[in-house]
Amino acid sequence: MSRIVAAAFAVAVALPAFAQTPSPKSETVYQQKTILDMTDKDEEVVGDFPRGEGELIMLRSKVHHTSLVEIRASFRSEILKSAERY
């Protein structure tokens, strides 16, 4: 019974997808190149190159510190001390 209900539900959900009508294809054709004519003598194209205004701030370079942690070559003495406790 549950299989029939599940199949009916799947069919009910999938049916609206088949009811869609295909959209008409657009017949718009675009040119390969677009050319803008800016040769009018009455109008002048004015532009400005943006530049930063103000002062240049020099930053200090990063300081490299040496490590304060010493890496030991051997832990023998600590191992012997821990073995003597027991």
SEFIZA-3560 file (N, C-alpha, C; in Angstrom, 3 decimals):
REM SEFIZA-3560
<numar><xx>0.821</xx><yy>-1.196</yy><zz>0.000</zz><atom>N</atom></numar>
<numar><xx>0.000</xx><yy>0.000</yy><zz>0.000</zz><atom>CA</atom></numar>
<numar><xx>0.869</xx><yy>1.265</yy><zz>0.000</zz><atom>C</atom></numar>
<numar><xx>1.943</xx><yy>1.239</yy><zz>0.824</zz><atom>N</atom></numar>
<numar><xx>2.793</xx><yy>2.418</yy><zz>0.910</zz><atom>CA</atom></numar>
<numar><xx>3.561</xx><yy>2.646</yy><zz>-0.399</zz><atom>C</atom></numar>
<numar><xx>3.857</xx><yy>1.561</yy><zz>-1.135</zz><atom>N</atom></numar>
<numar><xx>4.532</xx><yy>1.712</yy><zz>-2.418</zz><atom>CA</atom></numar>
<numar><xx>3.637</xx><yy>2.419</yy><zz>-3.426</zz><atom>C</atom></numar>
<numar><xx>2.374</xx><yy>2.115</yy><zz>-3.396</zz><atom>N</atom></numar>
<numar><xx>1.429</xx><yy>2.742</yy><zz>-4.319</zz><atom>CA</atom></numar>
<numar><xx>1.300</xx><yy>4.224</yy><zz>-4.006</zz><atom>C</atom></numar>
<numar><xx>1.237</xx><yy>4.552</yy><zz>-2.730</zz><atom>N</atom></numar>
<numar><xx>1.126</xx><yy>5.958</yy><zz>-2.318</zz><atom>CA</atom></numar>
<numar><xx>2.395</xx><yy>6.710</yy><zz>-2.703</zz><atom>C</atom></numar>
<numar><xx>3.559</xx><yy>6.080</yy><zz>-2.509</zz><atom>N</atom></numar>
<numar><xx>4.829</xx><yy>6.723</yy><zz>-2.849</zz><atom>CA</atom></numar>
<numar><xx>4.938</xx><yy>6.941</yy><zz>-4.365</zz><atom>C</atom></numar>
<numar><xx>4.497</xx><yy>5.942</yy><zz>-5.151</zz><atom>N</atom></numar>
<numar><xx>4.543</xx><yy>6.076</yy><zz>-6.604</zz><atom>CA</atom></numar>
<numar><xx>3.585</xx><yy>7.158</yy><zz>-7.086</zz><atom>C</atom></numar>
<numar><xx>2.392</xx><yy>7.218</yy><zz>-6.489</zz><atom>N</atom></numar>
<numar><xx>1.418</xx><yy>8.246</yy><zz>-6.869</zz><atom>CA</atom></numar>
<numar><xx>1.944</xx><yy>9.636</yy><zz>-6.528</zz><atom>C</atom></numar>
<numar><xx>2.612</xx><yy>9.761</yy><zz>-5.396</zz><atom>N</atom></numar>
<numar><xx>3.175</xx><yy>11.049</yy><zz>-4.996</zz><atom>CA</atom></numar>
<numar><xx>4.280</xx><yy>11.472</yy><zz>-5.971</zz><atom>C</atom></numar>
<numar><xx>5.148</xx><yy>10.532</yy><zz>-6.363</zz><atom>N</atom></numar>
<numar><xx>6.234</xx><yy>10.842</yy><zz>-7.292</zz><atom>CA</atom></numar>
<numar><xx>5.689</xx><yy>11.276</yy><zz>-8.645</zz><atom>C</atom></numar>
<numar><xx>4.636</xx><yy>10.612</yy><zz>-9.115</zz><atom>N</atom></numar>
<numar><xx>4.031</xx><yy>10.976</yy><zz>-10.396</zz><atom>CA</atom></numar>
<numar><xx>3.368</xx><yy>12.346</yy><zz>-10.298</zz><atom>C</atom></numar>
<numar><xx>2.705</xx><yy>12.623</yy><zz>-9.170</zz><atom>N</atom></numar>
<numar><xx>2.021</xx><yy>13.905</yy><zz>-8.990</zz><atom>CA</atom></numar>
<numar><xx>3.023</xx><yy>15.063</yy><zz>-8.955</zz><atom>C</atom></numar>
<numar><xx>4.200</xx><yy>14.822</yy><zz>-8.389</zz><atom>N</atom></numar>
<numar><xx>5.215</xx><yy>15.870</yy><zz>-8.311</zz><atom>CA</atom></numar>
<numar><xx>5.863</xx><yy>16.069</yy><zz>-9.682</zz><atom>C</atom></numar>
<numar><xx>6.052</xx><yy>15.009</yy><zz>-10.456</zz><atom>N</atom></numar>
<numar><xx>6.755</xx><yy>15.095</yy><zz>-11.733</zz><atom>CA</atom></numar>
<numar><xx>5.878</xx><yy>15.603</yy><zz>-12.873</zz><atom>C</atom></numar>
<numar><xx>4.574</xx><yy>15.479</yy><zz>-12.788</zz><atom>N</atom></numar>
<numar><xx>3.695</xx><yy>15.868</yy><zz>-13.887</zz><atom>CA</atom></numar>
<numar><xx>3.750</xx><yy>17.351</yy><zz>-14.258</zz><atom>C</atom></numar>
<numar><xx>3.847</xx><yy>18.282</yy><zz>-13.324</zz><atom>N</atom></numar>
<numar><xx>3.902</xx><yy>19.694</yy><zz>-13.723</zz><atom>CA</atom></numar>
<numar><xx>5.110</xx><yy>20.031</yy><zz>-14.603</zz><atom>C</atom></numar>
<numar><xx>6.158</xx><yy>19.255</yy><zz>-14.527</zz><atom>N</atom></numar>
<numar><xx>7.324</xx><yy>19.516</yy><zz>-15.366</zz><atom>CA</atom></numar>
<numar><xx>7.002</xx><yy>19.276</yy><zz>-16.838</zz><atom>C</atom></numar>
<numar><xx>6.137</xx><yy>18.324</yy><zz>-17.137</zz><atom>N</atom></numar>
<numar><xx>5.771</xx><yy>18.042</yy><zz>-18.517</zz><atom>CA</atom></numar>
<numar><xx>4.751</xx><yy>19.048</yy><zz>-19.043</zz><atom>C</atom></numar>
<numar><xx>4.097</xx><yy>19.794</yy><zz>-18.166</zz><atom>N</atom></numar>
<numar><xx>3.049</xx><yy>20.710</yy><zz>-18.582</zz><atom>CA</atom></numar>
<numar><xx>3.602</xx><yy>22.063</yy><zz>-19.035</zz><atom>C</atom></numar>
<numar><xx>4.878</xx><yy>22.288</yy><zz>-18.857</zz><atom>N</atom></numar>
<numar><xx>5.449</xx><yy>23.572</yy><zz>-19.245</zz><atom>CA</atom></numar>
<numar><xx>5.509</xx><yy>23.689</yy><zz>-20.764</zz><atom>C</atom></numar>
<numar><xx>5.182</xx><yy>24.872</yy><zz>-21.247</zz><atom>N</atom></numar>
<numar><xx>5.249</xx><yy>25.110</yy><zz>-22.688</zz><atom>CA</atom></numar>
<numar><xx>6.642</xx><yy>25.591</yy><zz>-23.044</zz><atom>C</atom></numar>
<numar><xx>7.167</xx><yy>25.187</yy><zz>-24.176</zz><atom>N</atom></numar>
<numar><xx>8.496</xx><yy>25.648</yy><zz>-24.556</zz><atom>CA</atom></numar>
<numar><xx>8.470</xx><yy>27.141</yy><zz>-24.876</zz><atom>C</atom></numar>
<numar><xx>9.501</xx><yy>27.841</yy><zz>-24.453</zz><atom>N</atom></numar>
<numar><xx>9.555</xx><yy>29.288</yy><zz>-24.678</zz><atom>CA</atom></numar>
<numar><xx>9.982</xx><yy>29.554</yy><zz>-26.122</zz><atom>C</atom></numar>
<numar><xx>9.409</xx><yy>30.596</yy><zz>-26.755</zz><atom>N</atom></numar>
<numar><xx>9.796</xx><yy>30.910</yy><zz>-28.140</zz><atom>CA</atom></numar>
<numar><xx>11.233</xx><yy>31.413</yy><zz>-28.169</zz><atom>C</atom></numar>
<numar><xx>11.946</xx><yy>31.050</yy><zz>-29.215</zz><atom>N</atom></numar>
<numar><xx>13.340</xx><yy>31.461</yy><zz>-29.333</zz><atom>CA</atom></numar>
<numar><xx>13.411</xx><yy>32.934</yy><zz>-29.717</zz><atom>C</atom></numar>
<numar><xx>14.333</xx><yy>33.609</yy><zz>-29.124</zz><atom>N</atom></numar>
<numar><xx>14.522</xx><yy>35.026</yy><zz>-29.398</zz><atom>CA</atom></numar>
<numar><xx>15.183</xx><yy>35.201</yy><zz>-30.761</zz><atom>C</atom></numar>
<numar><xx>14.704</xx><yy>36.174</yy><zz>-31.520</zz><atom>N</atom></numar>
<numar><xx>15.261</xx><yy>36.423</yy><zz>-32.844</zz><atom>CA</atom></numar>
<numar><xx>16.166</xx><yy>37.656</yy><zz>-32.841</zz><atom>C</atom></numar>
<numar><xx>16.666</xx><yy>38.043</yy><zz>-31.682</zz><atom>N</atom></numar>
<numar><xx>17.539</xx><yy>39.200</yy><zz>-31.579</zz><atom>CA</atom></numar>
<numar><xx>18.919</xx><yy>38.845</yy><zz>-32.108</zz><atom>C</atom></numar>
<numar><xx>19.421</xx><yy>39.676</yy><zz>-33.001</zz><atom>N</atom></numar>
<numar><xx>20.748</xx><yy>39.465</yy><zz>-33.579</zz><atom>CA</atom></numar>
<numar><xx>21.613</xx><yy>40.656</yy><zz>-33.192</zz><atom>C</atom></numar>
<numar><xx>22.752</xx><yy>40.376</yy><zz>-32.599</zz><atom>N</atom></numar>
<numar><xx>23.658</xx><yy>41.433</yy><zz>-32.174</zz><atom>CA</atom></numar>
<numar><xx>24.804</xx><yy>41.556</yy><zz>-33.164</zz><atom>C</atom></numar>
<numar><xx>25.321</xx><yy>42.783</yy><zz>-33.296</zz><atom>N</atom></numar>
<numar><xx>26.452</xx><yy>43.016</yy><zz>-34.189</zz><atom>CA</atom></numar>
<numar><xx>27.720</xx><yy>42.454</yy><zz>-33.553</zz><atom>C</atom></numar>
<numar><xx>28.698</xx><yy>42.163</yy><zz>-34.407</zz><atom>N</atom></numar>
<numar><xx>29.960</xx><yy>41.644</yy><zz>-33.901</zz><atom>CA</atom></numar>
<numar><xx>30.751</xx><yy>42.725</yy><zz>-33.164</zz><atom>C</atom></numar>
<numar><xx>30.705</xx><yy>43.956</yy><zz>-33.656</zz><atom>N</atom></numar>
<numar><xx>31.442</xx><yy>45.063</yy><zz>-33.064</zz><atom>CA</atom></numar>
<numar><xx>30.502</xx><yy>46.216</yy><zz>-32.786</zz><atom>C</atom></numar>
<numar><xx>30.745</xx><yy>46.922</yy><zz>-31.705</zz><atom>N</atom></numar>
<numar><xx>29.994</xx><yy>48.130</yy><zz>-31.400</zz><atom>CA</atom></numar>
<numar><xx>30.966</xx><yy>49.296</yy><zz>-31.475</zz><atom>C</atom></numar>
<numar><xx>30.633</xx><yy>50.277</yy><zz>-32.286</zz><atom>N</atom></numar>
<numar><xx>31.502</xx><yy>51.436</yy><zz>-32.477</zz><atom>CA</atom></numar>
<numar><xx>30.780</xx><yy>52.673</yy><zz>-31.944</zz><atom>C</atom></numar>
<numar><xx>31.459</xx><yy>53.398</yy><zz>-31.060</zz><atom>N</atom></numar>
<numar><xx>30.918</xx><yy>54.633</yy><zz>-30.512</zz><atom>CA</atom></numar>
<numar><xx>31.590</xx><yy>55.808</yy><zz>-31.214</zz><atom>C</atom></numar>
<numar><xx>30.801</xx><yy>56.717</yy><zz>-31.737</zz><atom>N</atom></numar>
<numar><xx>31.322</xx><yy>57.880</yy><zz>-32.444</zz><atom>CA</atom></numar>
<numar><xx>31.380</xx><yy>59.060</yy><zz>-31.486</zz><atom>C</atom></numar>
<numar><xx>32.591</xx><yy>59.521</yy><zz>-31.161</zz><atom>N</atom></numar>
<numar><xx>32.771</xx><yy>60.638</yy><zz>-30.243</zz><atom>CA</atom></numar>
<numar><xx>33.495</xx><yy>61.783</yy><zz>-30.945</zz><atom>C</atom></numar>
<numar><xx>33.204</xx><yy>61.982</yy><zz>-32.205</zz><atom>N</atom></numar>
<numar><xx>33.912</xx><yy>63.006</yy><zz>-32.974</zz><atom>CA</atom></numar>
<numar><xx>33.127</xx><yy>64.303</yy><zz>-33.104</zz><atom>C</atom></numar>
<numar><xx>32.034</xx><yy>64.460</yy><zz>-32.339</zz><atom>N</atom></numar>
<numar><xx>31.288</xx><yy>65.720</yy><zz>-32.399</zz><atom>CA</atom></numar>
<numar><xx>32.175</xx><yy>66.856</yy><zz>-31.908</zz><atom>C</atom></numar>
<numar><xx>32.176</xx><yy>67.959</yy><zz>-32.648</zz><atom>N</atom></numar>
<numar><xx>32.982</xx><yy>69.101</yy><zz>-32.255</zz><atom>CA</atom></numar>
<numar><xx>32.282</xx><yy>69.919</yy><zz>-31.178</zz><atom>C</atom></numar>
<numar><xx>30.988</xx><yy>69.741</yy><zz>-31.024</zz><atom>N</atom></numar>
<numar><xx>30.243</xx><yy>70.499</yy><zz>-30.026</zz><atom>CA</atom></numar>
<numar><xx>30.464</xx><yy>69.933</yy><zz>-28.618</zz><atom>C</atom></numar>
<numar><xx>30.669</xx><yy>68.638</yy><zz>-28.545</zz><atom>N</atom></numar>
<numar><xx>30.828</xx><yy>67.999</yy><zz>-27.237</zz><atom>CA</atom></numar>
<numar><xx>32.276</xx><yy>67.576</yy><zz>-27.051</zz><atom>C</atom></numar>
<numar><xx>32.744</xx><yy>67.747</yy><zz>-25.841</zz><atom>N</atom></numar>
<numar><xx>34.116</xx><yy>67.375</yy><zz>-25.540</zz><atom>CA</atom></numar>
<numar><xx>34.091</xx><yy>66.319</yy><zz>-24.439</zz><atom>C</atom></numar>
<numar><xx>34.828</xx><yy>65.289</yy><zz>-24.634</zz><atom>N</atom></numar>
<numar><xx>34.914</xx><yy>64.228</yy><zz>-23.633</zz><atom>CA</atom></numar>
<numar><xx>36.014</xx><yy>64.607</yy><zz>-22.662</zz><atom>C</atom></numar>
<numar><xx>35.653</xx><yy>64.751</yy><zz>-21.393</zz><atom>N</atom></numar>
<numar><xx>36.599</xx><yy>65.170</yy><zz>-20.373</zz><atom>CA</atom></numar>
<numar><xx>36.736</xx><yy>64.038</yy><zz>-19.365</zz><atom>C</atom></numar>
<numar><xx>37.956</xx><yy>63.721</yy><zz>-19.042</zz><atom>N</atom></numar>
<numar><xx>38.187</xx><yy>62.675</yy><zz>-18.063</zz><atom>CA</atom></numar>
<numar><xx>39.364</xx><yy>63.030</yy><zz>-17.176</zz><atom>C</atom></numar>
<numar><xx>39.480</xx><yy>62.340</yy><zz>-16.067</zz><atom>N</atom></numar>
<numar><xx>40.555</xx><yy>62.598</yy><zz>-15.135</zz><atom>CA</atom></numar>
<numar><xx>41.086</xx><yy>61.263</yy><zz>-14.645</zz><atom>C</atom></numar>
<numar><xx>42.384</xx><yy>61.188</yy><zz>-14.512</zz><atom>N</atom></numar>
<numar><xx>42.999</xx><yy>59.972</yy><zz>-14.008</zz><atom>CA</atom></numar>
<numar><xx>43.066</xx><yy>60.076</yy><zz>-12.489</zz><atom>C</atom></numar>
<numar><xx>42.386</xx><yy>59.190</yy><zz>-11.788</zz><atom>N</atom></numar>
<numar><xx>42.366</xx><yy>59.305</yy><zz>-10.321</zz><atom>CA</atom></numar>
<numar><xx>43.729</xx><yy>58.960</yy><zz>-9.722</zz><atom>C</atom></numar>
<numar><xx>44.190</xx><yy>59.814</yy><zz>-8.857</zz><atom>N</atom></numar>
<numar><xx>45.451</xx><yy>59.583</yy><zz>-8.158</zz><atom>CA</atom></numar>
<numar><xx>45.238</xx><yy>59.837</yy><zz>-6.679</zz><atom>C</atom></numar>
<numar><xx>46.031</xx><yy>59.208</yy><zz>-5.901</zz><atom>N</atom></numar>
<numar><xx>45.932</xx><yy>59.411</yy><zz>-4.459</zz><atom>CA</atom></numar>
<numar><xx>46.466</xx><yy>60.762</yy><zz>-4.060</zz><atom>C</atom></numar>
<numar><xx>45.784</xx><yy>61.422</yy><zz>-3.190</zz><atom>N</atom></numar>
<numar><xx>46.241</xx><yy>62.707</yy><zz>-2.689</zz><atom>CA</atom></numar>
<numar><xx>46.631</xx><yy>62.528</yy><zz>-1.235</zz><atom>C</atom></numar>
<numar><xx>47.689</xx><yy>63.157</yy><zz>-0.826</zz><atom>N</atom></numar>
<numar><xx>48.139</xx><yy>63.036</yy><zz>0.554</zz><atom>CA</atom></numar>
<numar><xx>49.609</xx><yy>62.712</yy><zz>0.596</zz><atom>C</atom></numar>
<numar><xx>50.047</xx><yy>62.219</yy><zz>1.735</zz><atom>N</atom></numar>
<numar><xx>51.461</xx><yy>61.941</yy><zz>1.920</zz><atom>CA</atom></numar>
<numar><xx>51.711</xx><yy>60.449</yy><zz>1.942</zz><atom>C</atom></numar>
<numar><xx>52.912</xx><yy>60.084</yy><zz>1.562</zz><atom>N</atom></numar>
<numar><xx>53.326</xx><yy>58.695</yy><zz>1.572</zz><atom>CA</atom></numar>
<numar><xx>53.793</xx><yy>58.339</yy><zz>2.974</zz><atom>C</atom></numar>
<numar><xx>53.288</xx><yy>57.258</yy><zz>3.513</zz><atom>N</atom></numar>
<numar><xx>53.640</xx><yy>56.826</yy><zz>4.865</zz><atom>CA</atom></numar>
<numar><xx>54.549</xx><yy>55.617</yy><zz>4.744</zz><atom>C</atom></numar>
<numar><xx>55.713</xx><yy>55.719</yy><zz>5.321</zz><atom>N</atom></numar>
<numar><xx>56.660</xx><yy>54.608</yy><zz>5.295</zz><atom>CA</atom></numar>
<numar><xx>56.457</xx><yy>53.772</yy><zz>6.552</zz><atom>C</atom></numar>
<numar><xx>56.321</xx><yy>52.483</yy><zz>6.382</zz><atom>N</atom></numar>
<numar><xx>56.136</xx><yy>51.578</yy><zz>7.508</zz><atom>CA</atom></numar>
<numar><xx>57.459</xx><yy>50.924</yy><zz>7.874</zz><atom>C</atom></numar>
<numar><xx>57.599</xx><yy>50.627</yy><zz>9.156</zz><atom>N</atom></numar>
<numar><xx>58.798</xx><yy>49.927</yy><zz>9.598</zz><atom>CA</atom></numar>
<numar><xx>58.711</xx><yy>48.463</yy><zz>9.189</zz><atom>C</atom></numar>
<numar><xx>59.850</xx><yy>47.879</yy><zz>8.957</zz><atom>N</atom></numar>
<numar><xx>59.859</xx><yy>46.459</yy><zz>8.605</zz><atom>CA</atom></numar>
<numar><xx>59.584</xx><yy>45.627</yy><zz>9.853</zz><atom>C</atom></numar>
<numar><xx>59.158</xx><yy>44.396</yy><zz>9.644</zz><atom>N</atom></numar>
<numar><xx>58.843</xx><yy>43.511</yy><zz>10.767</zz><atom>CA</atom></numar>
<numar><xx>60.126</xx><yy>43.130</yy><zz>11.502</zz><atom>C</atom></numar>
<numar><xx>60.018</xx><yy>43.012</yy><zz>12.808</zz><atom>N</atom></numar>
<numar><xx>61.154</xx><yy>42.635</yy><zz>13.636</zz><atom>CA</atom></numar>
<numar><xx>61.092</xx><yy>41.129</yy><zz>13.868</zz><atom>C</atom></numar>
<numar><xx>62.210</xx><yy>40.467</yy><zz>13.639</zz><atom>N</atom></numar>
<numar><xx>62.276</xx><yy>39.014</yy><zz>13.846</zz><atom>CA</atom></numar>
<numar><xx>62.949</xx><yy>38.741</yy><zz>15.186</zz><atom>C</atom></numar>
<numar><xx>62.233</xx><yy>38.081</yy><zz>16.102</zz><atom>N</atom></numar>
<numar><xx>62.765</xx><yy>37.748</yy><zz>17.416</zz><atom>CA</atom></numar>
<numar><xx>63.224</xx><yy>36.300</yy><zz>17.416</zz><atom>C</atom></numar>
<numar><xx>64.232</xx><yy>36.042</yy><zz>18.219</zz><atom>N</atom></numar>
<numar><xx>64.671</xx><yy>34.658</yy><zz>18.374</zz><atom>CA</atom></numar>
<numar><xx>63.756</xx><yy>33.970</yy><zz>19.375</zz><atom>C</atom></numar>
<numar><xx>63.680</xx><yy>32.668</yy><zz>19.285</zz><atom>N</atom></numar>
<numar><xx>62.804</xx><yy>31.911</yy><zz>20.161</zz><atom>CA</atom></numar>
<numar><xx>63.376</xx><yy>31.872</yy><zz>21.572</zz><atom>C</atom></numar>
<numar><xx>62.529</xx><yy>32.011</yy><zz>22.569</zz><atom>N</atom></numar>
<numar><xx>62.946</xx><yy>31.942</yy><zz>23.965</zz><atom>CA</atom></numar>
<numar><xx>62.881</xx><yy>30.516</yy><zz>24.494</zz><atom>C</atom></numar>
<numar><xx>62.385</xx><yy>29.593</yy><zz>23.722</zz><atom>N</atom></numar>
<numar><xx>62.264</xx><yy>28.201</yy><zz>24.133</zz><atom>CA</atom></numar>
<numar><xx>63.492</xx><yy>27.450</yy><zz>23.655</zz><atom>C</atom></numar>
<numar><xx>64.167</xx><yy>26.781</yy><zz>24.607</zz><atom>N</atom></numar>
<numar><xx>65.323</xx><yy>25.976</yy><zz>24.246</zz><atom>CA</atom></numar>
<numar><xx>64.874</xx><yy>24.542</yy><zz>24.008</zz><atom>C</atom></numar>
<numar><xx>65.258</xx><yy>23.992</yy><zz>22.902</zz><atom>N</atom></numar>
<numar><xx>64.917</xx><yy>22.605</yy><zz>22.612</zz><atom>CA</atom></numar>
<numar><xx>66.061</xx><yy>21.741</yy><zz>23.120</zz><atom>C</atom></numar>
<numar><xx>65.729</xx><yy>20.810</yy><zz>24.028</zz><atom>N</atom></numar>
<numar><xx>66.752</xx><yy>19.958</yy><zz>24.614</zz><atom>CA</atom></numar>
<numar><xx>67.116</xx><yy>18.830</yy><zz>23.669</zz><atom>C</atom></numar>
<numar><xx>68.368</xx><yy>18.476</yy><zz>23.704</zz><atom>N</atom></numar>
<numar><xx>68.841</xx><yy>17.380</yy><zz>22.871</zz><atom>CA</atom></numar>
<numar><xx>68.517</xx><yy>16.042</yy><zz>23.513</zz><atom>C</atom></numar>
<numar><xx>68.480</xx><yy>16.000</yy><zz>24.858</zz><atom>N</atom></numar>
<numar><xx>68.246</xx><yy>14.728</yy><zz>25.535</zz><atom>CA</atom></numar>
<numar><xx>67.428</xx><yy>14.956</yy><zz>26.801</zz><atom>C</atom></numar>
<numar><xx>66.545</xx><yy>14.021</yy><zz>27.093</zz><atom>N</atom></numar>
<numar><xx>65.737</xx><yy>14.064</yy><zz>28.314</zz><atom>CA</atom></numar>
<numar><xx>66.150</xx><yy>12.930</yy><zz>29.257</zz><atom>C</atom></numar>
<numar><xx>67.387</xx><yy>12.465</yy><zz>29.123</zz><atom>N</atom></numar>
<numar><xx>67.827</xx><yy>11.324</yy><zz>29.910</zz><atom>CA</atom></numar>
<numar><xx>67.747</xx><yy>11.574</yy><zz>31.411</zz><atom>C</atom></numar>
<numar><xx>68.189</xx><yy>12.739</yy><zz>31.827</zz><atom>N</atom></numar>
<numar><xx>68.212</xx><yy>13.015</yy><zz>33.270</zz><atom>CA</atom></numar>
<numar><xx>66.799</xx><yy>13.022</yy><zz>33.847</zz><atom>C</atom></numar>
<numar><xx>65.824</xx><yy>13.560</yy><zz>33.151</zz><atom>N</atom></numar>
<numar><xx>64.450</xx><yy>13.568</yy><zz>33.630</zz><atom>CA</atom></numar>
<numar><xx>63.866</xx><yy>12.159</yy><zz>33.670</zz><atom>C</atom></numar>
<numar><xx>64.219</xx><yy>11.360</yy><zz>32.687</zz><atom>N</atom></numar>
<numar><xx>63.718</xx><yy>9.974</yy><zz>32.654</zz><atom>CA</atom></numar>
<numar><xx>64.303</xx><yy>9.184</yy><zz>33.819</zz><atom>C</atom></numar>
<numar><xx>65.588</xx><yy>9.392</yy><zz>34.107</zz><atom>N</atom></numar>
<numar><xx>66.212</xx><yy>8.684</yy><zz>35.240</zz><atom>CA</atom></numar>
<numar><xx>65.604</xx><yy>9.125</yy><zz>36.562</zz><atom>C</atom></numar>
<numar><xx>65.309</xx><yy>10.407</yy><zz>36.728</zz><atom>N</atom></numar>
<numar><xx>64.691</xx><yy>10.898</yy><zz>37.963</zz><atom>CA</atom></numar>
<numar><xx>63.305</xx><yy>10.306</yy><zz>38.145</zz><atom>C</atom></numar>
<numar><xx>62.526</xx><yy>10.222</yy><zz>37.066</zz><atom>N</atom></numar>
<numar><xx>61.183</xx><yy>9.654</yy><zz>37.183</zz><atom>CA</atom></numar>
<numar><xx>61.243</xx><yy>8.164</yy><zz>37.472</zz><atom>C</atom></numar>
<numar><xx>62.270</xx><yy>7.470</yy><zz>36.996</zz><atom>N</atom></numar>
<numar><xx>62.408</xx><yy>6.030</yy><zz>37.251</zz><atom>CA</atom></numar>
<numar><xx>62.822</xx><yy>5.779</yy><zz>38.694</zz><atom>C</atom></numar>
<numar><xx>63.590</xx><yy>6.725</yy><zz>39.302</zz><atom>N</atom></numar>
<numar><xx>64.034</xx><yy>6.563</yy><zz>40.686</zz><atom>CA</atom></numar>
<numar><xx>62.864</xx><yy>6.723</yy><zz>41.657</zz><atom>C</atom></numar>
<numar><xx>61.843</xx><yy>7.449</yy><zz>41.291</zz><atom>N</atom></numar>
<numar><xx>60.702</xx><yy>7.649</yy><zz>42.203</zz><atom>CA</atom></numar>
<numar><xx>59.947</xx><yy>6.354</yy><zz>42.452</zz><atom>C</atom></numar>
<numar><xx>59.917</xx><yy>5.476</yy><zz>41.528</zz><atom>N</atom></numar>
<numar><xx>59.109</xx><yy>4.248</yy><zz>41.664</zz><atom>CA</atom></numar>
<numar><xx>59.934</xx><yy>3.118</yy><zz>42.029</zz><atom>C</atom></numar>
//
